[in-house]
Amino acid sequence: MKKIAVIPARYNSTRFPAKLVQDLNGKPVIVRTYLAVKNTQLFDDVIVATDSEQIKQLIESEGGRVFMSVRSHESGSDRIAEAVASIDTDVVVNIQGDEPFVSKENLQAMLDALEADTEKQISLASVMTPITAWEDIENPNHVKVVLDKDDNALYFSRSVIPYPREKQQKMPYFKHIGLYAFRKEALRQFTQWETGVLENIEKLEQLRYLENGKKIKMIRTQHIGIGIDTEEDLTKARLHWHKD
């Protein structure tokens, strides 16, 4: 099974402009992420997909491969699909450019799930982690996922799902982590589907796959890194890097 990793790396960010070129203990954030993925040695190739000449130069200075986006995109899946359109591969793994602490174990587990699915019933795999604090469960910035008995996704939502009508009843809740391993054909199909009602309401692109009958295998994990969305996250990442 041929596997490539694509790191989408937009220069502009609403909450933290130019975050990917900020210094993380001697190297820019995007370079740290690229090297972390490269060093897992899980992939036949690692590509950074960007719209920024500055990011392109930073990655190429490390000997990395860069795809320059020629179109603007509404979703990460669309951006990645453009980058891999002409590449011969079976599986494409999406790692965000602001995840320098990405877990090799999580990446391996997603790849293993697709490789074990010899009948290719699973279109993509993703990652989730248990959450127990009620403020996290209620937080719309934490996307929740509910599962069938085989840990395939039934639905993703920013709301509390499932809703605990009887408060005393214990129910596990899972937060979705934005790592994906796609079969390349699923990515191609994604770009051809209309945006669905559920995706429009929740603003969650993974719902487009479910609305079109695709199976998403969810991997349970406790390996949660530090995603850099704010300046406070960057400060935390710098401190964590010292500890390592």
N, C-alpha and C positions, 0 to 999 in steps of 0.2 A: 504494500500500500504506500503510494507516494504521498508525502505530507509536506506542505509548506506553511509557514507562518507569515501573516501579513499584519503589520503594525500601522493602523491609520493614525496620521499625525497632522491634524489641522493646526495652523499657526494661531489662528484667532480662537479665543475662548471667552465666553460671556463672563464667567465668574472670576477668572484669573488670566488676563491677557498674556500671551507669549509664555505660558507656563512651561512649555516643552523645551524652551531654550534657557531656562533658569539653571543656575549652577547647583548641582547636587554633589558636594564634596569632590570637586575637581573636574567633573564632566557634566554636560547638560543632561537634563532629565531624559530627553529622548534617546540620547546615546546610552545612558545607563539602562534604559528599557531594552534597547536593541541588543546590547551586550549580554544582558540577563537571558534573553530568549536564545540568542546564538549559543551561549555557554551551556544550555540544557542538552545540546547535541541530539535533540529529538527530531529535527527537521532536515529535509533535503535542501531547503533554501529558506532564508528569512528576508522579507521585503518590507521596506518602509514606504507606505503610500502617503504622499503629502502634496500640498498645494504651495509649499514654501521653498523658495530657493535657498534660504538660510538653513533650513532643516536638511535639505538635500546635500548641501556642502558638508554639514556636520557628520552625516552618516557616511558619505563617501570618503571623508577623511579617515574613517575607521575601516575602510575597505568594504563597506556595506553596499547593498543593492537598493536602489531607490526607484519607485514608480511615481512620476509626476502626473497627478490627476488633471485631465483636460476638461472635465465637466464639474459643475457644482452638484452636490448630492444632498438629498433629504435624510438619508440614513447611512449608517455604517455598512450595512449589507450591500447597498448600491456602490459605495466607494470601493469596497473590497472586490466586488464582482467585476468592476471595471479593471482593477489591477491584475486580476488573474484570468481575464477572458481568453488570452492567447497562450496560457501556460498549461502544460500537460501535468495534471495532478489529480489525485483522487480526493484528497481532503485538504481543506483550507482552515487554518486556525486563526482566529481574530484575537489579538492582544492589544489593548489600548496603549497609546504612547505614554500615558501618565502612570504606568504600572511598573516601576522599576523593581519591585519586590515580587514579581509574578512567581507563583509556585510551580516548580517542575512537576511536583506530584499531581497538581490539578491538571496540568497540560497532559501528562501521561495518562491520567484516568480517562479524560475525554477521548484521547486517541484509542485507548484500549476498548472503550465502549463501542466505537465505530468499527474497529477491527474485528471484534467478537460477533458483530451483527452481520454474519455472512450472507443473509438474505436481503440485506440493505433495506430493512424496514424502518430504521432510524435515519432521519434526514439530517439531524444535527444534535450535538450534545452540548450541555452547558453545566454550570456549577451553582450550587446553593449552599447556604450555611444556616444552622438553626439560630433562631432568635427567641429570647424569652422575656425581655423587658417590654412592658406594655407600651411605653413611649416609642420604642423602635417599631413595634407591630403597627401602631397607629400612624407612624411617620410616613407621609406620602412619598418622601424621597427614597424610602426603602421599598423596593419592589418585591412583593410577595408572590410565591408560587404555590399552587396546590397540585397534588399528584394523584395518579392512579396507583394501583397496588404494586406496579412494577417500576415506580419512580419515573414514569413518563409525565410530562407536564399536561395538566388539564386546563389551567388558566393562570395568567399573570395579572396582577393588579397593584395599583398604588393604594387601594383600600384594604381594609382588614378582611382577608379571606382565609379560611371560612369565618363567617361571623358567629361568635359563640353565644347562641341564644340562651343557653344555660351556663352561666358564668363559672359554676363549680366544675364543669366538665373540662378535663385536661385535653388540650389539643396542641400538637406540635406545629410551630410556624417556621417557615423557611424564607430567608432573604435571598433573592436572586443576585448572583455575582456575574458581572458582564463579560465573561469569557465564553467563546463559542468555538466549536469545531464543526464545520459544515462539510457535507459532501458537495463537491463542486456543482453538481447538477441542481441541488437545492438552491444554491446561490443564483444560478442562471434563471431558474424559474421565478425566484423572488422578484427579479427585475422586470418580469413580464406581468406580474399580478397587479391589479388595482389596489390602492390602499383601502383596507377594509374599515367597516364601521367601528369595530372594537379598537383597532390601532389608532384611529382618529380620536376616539374618546380618551383612551388612556395615554396616548403618545408613547406607545411601546411597540417597537417594530417587530419583536418576536411574536406578537399576536397575529401578524400577517401569515406566518407559517402555520399556526394552529387553525386560523380561519380557512386555510386552503388544505386542511387535512394532513399536514405533515406532523411526524412524530418527533418530539424533542425529549431526549433522554437527559435526566437531571442527575448530576453527580453530587453526593454529599461530601462536604469538606469542612475541616476546621482551619485550613491554611488560608488565612485572609491577610493580604498585604496592605500596604498603605497607598491608596490611590491619591494622586495629587490634584485636587480640585480647587484648593484655596492656598493662600500664603501660609496659613496655619498648618495645613497638611505638609507643605514644603519644609517648614521648621521641624515638624515631627519626623519627617523622613531623614533630614540631616542628622538629628539626634540618634535615630535608629541606626543609621549607617555607621556612626562611630561605635555603637555597641557591637556591630558585626565585625 
